Amino acid sequence: MTSLPLDGLLVVACEQAVAAPLATRHLADLGARVIKIERPKVGDFARAYDRTVKGMSSHFVWLNRSKESLTVDLKDDRGRDIVARLIAQADVFVQNFAPGAAERLGLGGPELTARHPGLVHCSISGYGSSGPYRDAKAYDLLIQAETGVLSITGTPEQPSKTGIPVADIAAGMYAFSGILAALVERGRTGRGRVVEISLFDALSEWMGYPIYWTSYGGTPPARFGAEHPGIAPYGPFATADSEIVVAIQNDREWRTFADQVLGRPELGTDPRFATNTDRVANRAAVHAAVDAVLVLLPFDEVARRLTAARIANGRMNDVDGLLNHPQLAERGRWQTVESPVGELAALLPPITLPGTTPRMDPVPDLGEHTADILTVLGYDADGIAALRREGIV
């Protein structure tokens, strides 16, 4: 196998759910060795979210390939000693315990980086390490609500959460990039640092455009379902046999669209529709004009006209449509990984490094690597057996 950028890097992660596992899976994708610390018998609670992947959880399969699973009871001194030995060898430590738990376990950032100056310590929390919400429980839906995402998502009649856990994903990706930045800094200075990421901060950042829209425009963006509050036409339209998404970006495109797609060039110069501001103000009339033409044409003909006119468009796929998407198939993006339930389909990592072979190692069973890791740490077979009997690992 060709080398990967993070080959030789050891990451120890006390993680569960989505945000932290997403960050460390991306580190593993790039070659890092990731040891996932899990509770004996129970493990990461995301293992039990569902049983849809041949008996395994869809979330867990997505987030935990290419990792090693070590079961440890952190409430026991002997369990904490095992983790301490690992961290002494680690380049990165990641944790998303409840607020204050890492400090109570002796795994807080200042303590560990003082003991191990080269360590990059990343904490992922709901609301951050200070402030009035510090100790509040934080799940993806709650963060979407607190940051206002729900208020701008959905239809005019009904707010809606996003269909994927955007707060968790945002935090996981900022943790991933924050860790990489700290490692680059360590390469210059020889010293690690503490990295703090919160779901609330991450999703607040993603609300940047609505924040500016509201602060300086005086009103929040309205909910328009799959349409855009500030652009028209921009969204799905019915064809004779399906739906197509149309995205007009400027006034020139609108005139081209009216002429070459709708066959009604007079709409391009209609003063009600001359500028995007006009079209947004007269959205209902715009949609009526577009609907009157597109609903009579089959999808393929609409797509042909749009593409010929160089107007951005897309198919309203469902998940099955993505699974069978020709862009994924033609580029060989589907691969397989091993797991405790056999071979599973998996998408290649989104970070493509030409000339390297992506890492696609198995999804681990709970505690699958415990004995091997403990052996390397110096525990003999009798010692490991005793730890198992007493529920420490």
C-alpha positions, 0 to 999 in steps of 0.5 A: 500500500502506498503511504498516506499523510498521517502514517505513523500517527497514533490517535487515542479516542474516548468517543461516542455518537457522531461528532468525535467518531467522524473526526477520527475516522477522517484521521484514520482515512489519512493513515492515522492509527486510531484506538477507540476506547469503548465501555466493556460490554456496551461500547459506543452507544451508537452501536445500538442506534439501529440494526439495519446494516446486517444487524449493525448500526448504520451510524456506527458502520459509517463512522468507525471503519479503519479503527481498533476497538479497546474496551476499558472501564475508566471508572477503575484505576486499572482502566485509567492506567491502561489509557494513561499508558496509551496516551503517553505514546499518542500524538493526538487524544480526542474526547467527547465526554459530558462536561467536566468528565474528562477532568474528573478522570484526569484526562483534561486538556491542560493536565494531559498537555502539561504531562505530555507537551507534544500531545494534541488534545481535542475536546468536543462538547455541546456548548463549550467549556464555559458560559451559561450553557456549559453543562446543558445536554446537547444533541443534534436536534437541540443544537439545530433549534438553539442556533436557529437552523430549524427556524429557516429550514422547512416550509412556510407552514412548518419548520424542520430539522435537516435530514442529516445531523448537521451539528454533529457533522459540523463539529466533527469536521472542525475537530478534524481540521483543528487537529490537523492545524495543531499537528502542523504547528507542532511540526514547527514548534515541537509542542502540542496544544489543546483544541476545543470544538463545540457543536453550538459554535460549529453550527453557529458558524454555518449560520453565517449568511442568515446572521448577516441577512437578519442583522443588516436586512432587518428580517430573518430569511423566510422558509421556502422548503427546497427553494431559495429565499433570495433567488428566483427561480431556484428550486424544484419544478415538476415535469411531465414525469418527474421533478427537476431542480433549476438554479438561475444565478443571474439576470443573463441566465434568466433571459437565456432560460426564458428564451431557450428553455421556456420558449418565451423570450418575452419573459426575459424582458418583462419588467416584473422579472427583469432583475433577481430582486424583481423575480423574488418579489414576484415569485408566484408569477415566476413559478406560474410561468415556469410551471406552465411550460415544464409540466408539459415536458418530460424530464429528459427534454427539460434536462436537455434544454437546460444543459444546452443553455448552460443552465445549472440543473439537477435531478431530485434524487432520493437515497436510492438515486444516490446509491445508484448515481452514475457519478459514483459508479463511473468514478469507482467511488464504491468500495467494500470494507470488512466488518463483524457481519461480513463485507459491506459497501462503503464510499471512498474517503472524500479527500482524494489523494491522487497516486495513493491507495485510500485506507478502507480497513474493517469496522471493528467489533466491540473490544476486538483489539483489546488483547493485542493492544494490552499485550503491546503495553506489557500485559501478559495473558494471565493479567489480561484474563484477570482484567476480563474476569473483573470487567475492567476490559 
